[in-house]
Amino acid sequence: MSIKPPSGERIAKVIARAGIASRREAERLIEAGRVTVNGRKIDRAALNVTPNDKIAVDGRALDAPEPARLWLYHKPVGRVTTSRDEQGRPTIYDDLPEDMPRVMSVGRLDLNSEGLLLLTNDGALKRKLELPSTGWLRRYRVRVNGRPTDATFDPLRKGLVVDGEMFQPMIVTLDRQQGANAWVTVAIREGKNREIRRAMDAVGLVVNRLIRLSYGPFQLGQLKPGAVEEIRPRVLRDQLGMTEEPEAVKPARLKPQRRRRN
């Protein structure tokens, strides 16, 4: 005799869908006793809930989950990819318009890198896009100091180990020499911490500019630094193989709007 699975969805997933926190962060909130269901405090994430259940986090009722949404953001140099920085440096969230929902970055770009960064309101979508198994190419325009030849990049194309960490083979094209610097196009699939900078250093080159041009099918295009543009729901559904179309949300190209720092 088959056992009927419990109805509803895991509560941590529901909290993540509402944009309150990532799924893992939601599990920590539950374990800390900060979540109630129908007025009762819970302390375990292994619980399914339905739309009829009343969920609250820190005493505040959880709104109905929004559909998964995705934005393109042109990160400028000098912004950190965190919501708060202990050193008081500007963050990417200082650029975002006040009327945007709470969003999370898909992966990161370091302080001195620029270009395309994906933002989403959905923790599950964030994890899906970050997984190496997704297999999407991330393409970069890279300026290095030095006079490399095409053969200089053979170790990167074969895959190499840097500080005990294995980097998968990269697609590298030497574009042109410009004075003391050379421009290179690099495509990778994993995006480990400072992967391109560390790989270039391993072959004797120093990166002095790094611009992400694309992440899978999503392109930086003509988006200006600090600007945000939402992906149309139908495009998002088609690219990600979503079975249900998100609610109609009017995509907009949003101009940078500096938030007041607390």
N, C-alpha and C positions, 0 to 999 in steps of 0.2 A: 504494500500500500504506500503510495507516494505521500509525502508530507507537503502540505501547501506552504509556500514561503510566506513570511510576514508581509503584509501590505505596506505601501509607502516607501520612503527612501531613508537612508541613514541620515541621522540628524546633522552630522558634521558636513555632509554634502549639501544639505539644505542651507545651512549657515553660510557655507562658501558661495553657493549660488546667489545668496542675498547680498554678497559683496562685503560682508562684515569682516571676514578673515579667510585665509586659505584653509583648506580642509585640515591640514596638520595643526594649524593654529587654533582652529575650532575645537579639535580634539583636546588641546591643552586647556582651552577655556572650560570645556565640560569637566575635565578632570579636576580643575581648580574650583568647581562648584559655582561657576558664574552663569550657568545656563539653567533655565526652568522650562518645564513642559507642563502645560495646564496647571500652572501655579506650584508645581512640585520641583524642587531642585534635583538635578540628576548628576551623577558622577561617572557615568560610563558612556562611551561613544557607540557601543554596540546596541543601538536603539533605532528602530524605524519609526518615522512619524508620517502623518498624512496631512493634507491641507486643512483638515478640521482641527488639528492640534494647535494650541496657542504656545508659541515659543518666545522666550525673552532672553536677552543677553544683558547681564548687568542691570536687570530690571526694566530694560527697554524692549518693547515688543518688536518682533522681527517682521518687517514688511514682506509682502509677497515677493518671491524671488523674481528678479528681472531676467529677461532673456540674455543669453551670452552675447556680449558685444566686444568689438575689437577696434582699436584705433592705431593709426600710424602717427608716430611722433618723431620729429627731427631733433634729436638731442644735440645741443651745442657743446663745444669744448668747455670744461670748467663746471659741469654739473655732475653731481654724484647720483647714482641710481638707487637711492634709499629715500624713505619718507622723512627721516631725520638724520642729521650728521652730528656726531659728537664734537667735531671741530668747527661746527658752525658754517660749513661751506654750503653754497647754494645747491639745491637738489632739483631734480627734474620736476618735482611737484610744485615748485615755485612758478613754473611756466604755465601750468594748466589752468584753464578757465574755471571760475568758481562754480559754474553749473554742471561740471562733469561729476559723475558718480565716483565713489571710491574705486580706484583702479590699481592694478599690480603690473609690474613690468614683466615681460616674457624674456627671461635671461637678463643680462646686464651689458652695459658698455662702461669701461672705466672712465675716470675723471678726464683724461686727455684724449679720449676717443669721441667721435661724433657720428652723426648719421642716423639711420633708421633704428628705432626702438618700438617694439609692439607693446601696447598697453591693453589690458582686458579687465573687465569687472568680474570675471568668472575664474575661480581657482582651478576647476577641472580643466578648462580650456588652456589655462596657463601651463599646467603640467603636461598636457597633451602636446603643446607646441614646443616644449623644452626637451622632450624625450628624444634621445639619439635615434630611437627606432622610427621616429617620424621621417627621418632621412632627408629633410629639407636642406638644400644648400644655403649657406649664408655667404654672400659675396661682398668683398671689401676692395676699396681702392686704397693702396698703401704707398706711402712715400718713405723711402729708406735713404740713409746717408751712406754713400759709397758708390762704387762703379761695378756692380755685379754683371756677370754674364748669364746667359740662360742656364749654363751648367751649374751655376752657384746654387740654384734652387732644386737640384736633383734630390738631395737628402729630404727635402720637404715633400717632394712628389712620391717618394718611396715610403715615407713615414719614418719618424725618428723618436728617440727617447730623450727627454729633457728632464734633468733632475729626478730620474727614476720614473717619470710619467710618460706613457706612450701616447704620441700624437698620431692620429690616423693620416694617411696620405692626403695631401692638399693638391688642389688644382692651382698652379701658379703660372702666370704669364708676365714676362718682362715687357713693359709697354714702351718706355722711352727714358733716356737719360736727360736730366735737366740740371746742368751745372754740376754741383757736387752731390746731387741727389738723383735717385731713380724712382720712377713710378711703376708700381707692380699691381696687378689684379690677382687677388687670392680668393679662393672659394673653399670653405670647410663645411663639415656636417655636424661636428660635435660642439664646438665653441667652449672649450675648457678655459679656465681662468687665464687671461692674458696670453692665449695660445699663440696668436700670430706674432706678437712682440717677442715672446720667448723663443719661438722657432726661428725668427729672423736673427735674433741674437746668437743662436747656436751656430749659424753659418756666417757670423762676423758682421752682421748688418744691424744698424740701429734704426728703429722706426721713429720718425718724427712727425708723422701724420697718419691717422687711420680713420677711414670713413666707411661705415657700413652702407652698402648700396641696396641690398635686398635681403629678405628673410623668406626663403621659399618663394611662393608666388607673389609676395607683397613687395612692392618697389618704393624706394625713396622718391624717385621722380623729381618733380620741381618743388616739393614741399620745402618751405623756408625754415631756417633754424628757429626752434622754439615753437613752431606751429604744429597743430594737431588736425588729423583728418580721419573721420570714422569710415570704416569699411561698410559698404552697403550690406544689409542683412542677406540678400539673395547671393551676393558674391561670397560672403562668409560661409553660408550654407553649402554652396557648390564646392568651394575649395577644401572644406573640412569634412565633407560627406555627412552633414547633419541630416537626420531623418525628419526633423520638424523645423519648419521655418520660424525664426524668431519673430516676435511681434514687430509690427512696422515701426521703425524708429527712423526719423528723418536724419540721414547722415549730413554732417556739416563740416566744412573746413573752418577750424576755429583759430583765431589769431592768438598769439601769446598774450597772456594776461597775468602779470605778476601778482602772486598771492602775498598777503601781509604775513610776515614771519612772526610767530609768537615768541 
